């Protein structure tokens, strides 16, 4: 088998790139070790920056998003139950974000794939990358016990934090940077209307909470919890009680309780791998970087990565130039580190850390109070939240 670009992983980065390259007339095959229900069923992000929305429109995949997505012109911060609003649309000259779950995005990408000729290999076992530092790389995998080989010009690793792609870069080349947070997020999904028409990020003396949504009838809530917590210790009633306490009485008065149909605990980390290109291999999305979900940047960074890479590959195949390829890593990392900074900062001012003393708590409170009273501080938050421009 031969193709121009082998894409490892059918998550957001891999599928967006597959559609982008198909539109540009560049041959690509996506290789995924799981099946479609598994990939599509993963509960992940739910906030799209304008850049991601624009990409879906450009690819002709935004019909459902236009009907069902919830455009938000602002967001809310809460300090010990006192809520204040950030008017992002006003502060950024009209930019908004759109609430539309990653599961919905993946459904749209998969549904259009076959008709558009985006090729996907499912259930690929023992994926391995070869010849990445040569002019003729290849990918091998086992399919129903039979080994397959795909020859290609380039390999793009979109296979997540635990995938084979980043591990294929020599240890003396790869540099990694990591911050592991001493807490997780306990999240629930419930078919109840949201308590607010925009998100609420709450800093409470008992810890962080987030009131979010997936639609007008489906809510997503999170509370900060210890990494040693067990799901079986958190009944729905206990979770709802904790959500209401941390959000404060104003928001709690609008919380509609109901049975959860999904419940999980996710650890938080910040992670970046450099470089994002080695030889004929490129990294994109979670294969190269992880952000804590506080800033809602994970899937959005994947979209910006593959947008840069699409431009570089188009330039290579149409103009014979390697300039875009050679600058891909630096260009992508410049945006990645700004998103990492924002996500780290937003996490630091909204969460309770295990060894915080009275001084640390007062600094947090002063920071949030400063944001509440300063339009300039709100503008910085808003510009980062809606997404920095592609450069």
N, C-alpha and C positions, 0 to 999 in steps of 0.2 A: 504494500500500500504506500502511496505517496501523497503528500499535500504540501502546501507552502508553510502553513503555520499549524503546529500541534498545540492544542490548548488542554492543559491538565486541570480538570475540575469543572463541574457544571453548576457552581454556585453563581452568585451575582456577577463577579468579575468575569468568569469564563463565558457565561451566556451573553452578557452584554457585548463582550469582545467578539464572540461568534457572530452575533447579528450585525455588528458594525463592519466586520470584515466581509461578510457576505454581501452587504449593501455596496461595498467598495469593489466587489469583484475579486477579492482575494480568497483563495481556497483555504479552508481551515476545517479541522476535525476536533471535536471536543471529546475528551476521554474522561469518564467518571467511574469511580470504583463502587459507587452505590447505585440504587435504582431511583427512578423519578419520584415515587411517593416519599422516600426518605428525604431527598434533597428539598422537595417542595414543602414537606411537613415541618421542617425545622422552624421553631418560633424565634424570630430575630427582630431586627429593627422595624420601626414603623414611621419614621420621619424622613421625608425626601427633601433635599435641598432643591433649589430651582434648577441647578445644573442637571441633576438627575431627572427631573421632570422634563426638561428640555430635550435630553437625550431620548427619553421614551417617546416624546412627540416626534422627534426627527426620525426615529426608527419606525414610526407608524404603529406603536404599541400602546398608545395612551387612551384608547377608547373607554375602557373600564375605569381607568384612573380619573378621567374627566368626569365620569358619572358618579363615581363612588368615593374618590379622594376628598379629603377635608382640608381645604386651604386655610392656613392659620397665619394671620398677620401679626400675632404677638404671642407672648408666653407669660407665665406668672411665677414669681418667686414668693416663698413664704418663710418667715422667720418666727418660730414658735407660735404659729397660727395666724400671724398677721400677713395678709397677702398684698403684694403690690404687682402691678402690671408693667410689662416691657412692650412698648408699641414698636415692634421690629419693622413693620411696613413703613411707618412714618420715619423712623430713625435711619433707614437704609435707602430711602428714596423709592420705595415700592416693592421691595423684595419680600417674599413670603416663603413658608415651608408648607409641605403637603403631607398630611397623615395618610399613609397607604402602606399596609403591612408588607414586609419582605416576602411573606408567603404569597401575597397577591401578585407582587412583581414577578416572582418565579413562575407562577401559573401563566402569566401573560407571555413571558419569554419562552416557556416550553410549548405552549399552545401554538405559537406562531412558527416554531422552529422547523417542523417537518415541511409545512407548505412553502417555506422560504428557502428550503435546502440547507438549513443549518444542521450539519451531521453530528450526532451524539452517539458515542459508544457507551452503553451502560454496563454495570457490573464487571468492570475491568479489574481483574486481580493482579497483584504483584507488578504494579506499574514501575518501570525503571527507565531512566534517561541515559542516553549514551552519546558520546562524541560531542558534548556541548562546547568544547573548546576547539572544535574542528570546523571545517566547512560543510560537513554533512552529518548533522545530528540525527538521532532516531529515538523512537519510543517503543518499548516492548511491554506487553501485558499478556495475561492469560485470559482467554474467553472460552468458557465451557471446557476448561482443561487443555485447550489448544493455544500455543503461544503465537501471538500476532506481533508483527513489526510494522511500524509506520515511519517511513523516511520523510524528512521535512527540511525546510530552510531554517526555521526558528521554532523554539519551544517556549511557551508562555505558561508559567506556573501559577495557576489560580486555585490551588488545591488546599488552601487553608493553613492554619498554624501547624498542624501535625502532618502535612503532606510531604511527599517525596521531593518536591522541587527545591525548596530551600536547602534541604539536606544534601542535595547534589552539588552545592557550591563548596569548594575546598575550604577547610577550616582556617587555613592561613590567609584566605581572601575575605571571608565573611566576618563582619563585625555585628554584634547584636547589643541592643540597649533595652533594659527592662526595668519596670517598676511593678511589683506585685503588691496589691492593696490588701490590707488585713481585714477585709470584710467582703461580703457578697451581696447580691440582690436576690431577694425572694420575690418572684413574680407570679401573678395569677391572671388568667383570662376568664372573664365571665360575660354571659350575654345579658348585660344590664346597661342602661344608658349611662354615659359619662357624667361625672359630678360637675364638670365644667366644660365649656365649649372650647377651651384651650388648655394646654398642659399646665400642671402645677408642680413645681420643684420645691419641696419642703425641707427646710433644715429645722429639726426639732431636737430638744435635749436628749430624746431617746434614739435619735438617728434620722437618717434621710428617708423620705418617701416621695414617690412620684405618682401622680394621677394622670394617666394617659388614656388613649382609646385607639381602637382600630376602625370603628364606624360609629354611627349615631346610636347603635344598639349593642355594641360590644366594647367593653372596657378592659384596659390593661393597667394593673396597679403593681407597684413595687414598694418593698420596704427593705432598708438596709438590715443585714443580719450577720451573725458570726459565721466564719467558714466551717465551724464545727456543728452548725445547726443541722437538724434532720427534718426532712419534709413531714414525716409522720407526727412530729411534735407540733405542727402548725395546722390546726383545724381551720376550716373556713371562718368560723366565728372568731377565732383568735386573730386571724389575719385582718378581717374587717374591723375589729376593735382597734388593732394597732394602726391601720390605715387612717381611721377616723381621728384617733388621738394625735397622730403626727401631722395630719393636714390641718388640724385646728377646727374650731366649731363652725366657722363660716362655710368652709368646704364640706365638712362632715354632714352638715344639714342637708346637702344635696346628694350624698352618697346613697345609691340604691344597692342594697345587698342582694346577693344571689349565689347559687352554687357555682364554684369554679369548675371549669372543664379542662384546664391545664394549669399545672403548678410546678415550679422548678426553682432551683437555686443556682445562680451563676456567679463564679468568682470574677473579680475585676483585675485587669492588668493593663499596663501600657507596654508596648513592645515595638521595636523597629529593627529591621535587618538592613544593613548596608553592605555592598551596593545592591540595587534592585536589577542589575544586569551583570551577567558574567558570560562571556563568550556569546553563544547563540541562545542563551537562556535569559528570559525576563521574568521577574516576579511581579505579581499584581494582587491587590486585595489583601486578605488575611494571611496569605503566604509571606507577605513582606512586613505587615504591621497589624497591631491590635490596639484598639483604643477602649478605654472604659466607656460604657454605653451612655454615660451622663450627657455627653455632647452630641449624641445621635450622629456620629461621623462614620461608623464602620462601613456600611454599604455605600455611602456617598463617596468615601475615599476610593473604594473599588471602582466606582464609575469614573472618577477623575483619572485614576491610574490608566484604565484602558482607553480613555479618551486621548491621553497623551500618546499611548502606544499605538493606537489606530493611526494618528497623524504621522508617527514615525514610520510605520510600515507602509502607509500609502506613499510617503515621500520616497522610501526605498524602492518600491516596486514600480512607481511611475516615473521617477526622476533619476533613479540609480544613485541616490545620495544616501550616505550613512550618517548625516548630521543629526537627524532626529533620533536615530537609534543610539548614537554615541552620547547624546545628551538626555536620554530618557530617564536614567536613574537620578541624575541631579535635579531634573525638572520635577519629577514626581516627588522626590524626597523633600524639596522645598515646601511643597504644599502639605505633605504628610506631617512634617515636624510642627507646622503651625497648627494643624488640627490636633496633634498630640498635646501641644502646649495648652490649647483651649480646653480640651477634655480633662487634662490633669488639673488645671486651675479650677474648672467648674466643679469637679469632684472634690477638690480640697476645701471649697467654701460651703459645700452643701452636706458633707458627711461628718459623722463623729468618728474620730480616730481613737484607738484603744488607750493611748497614753496622753490624751489631751488633758491639760490642766486648766485652771481658771483663766490664765493668760491667753492660752490658745483659743479658748471659747470666746473670749472678749474680742480677739482679733477677727475671728469669723463674723461675729455680730457687727463689728465696725465695718468690715468689708461689705456686707450685705446692706447695711444702713447707708454706706457711701453710694452704692449702686442705686438704691432707692431715691436718693436725693440729687444725683448728678446725671444730667442728660448725656454728658460726654462719656461717663462710665457705661451708661445704658447703651450708647451707640457702639462702643467697642464690643460689648456682649452681643448685641444684635447682629453686627457685621460678621462676627465669627459664627454665630448660631445659624444664620441663613446660608452661610457658606461663602468663603472667599473666592474671588474670581479665578478662573483658569489662566495661568500665565506661562 
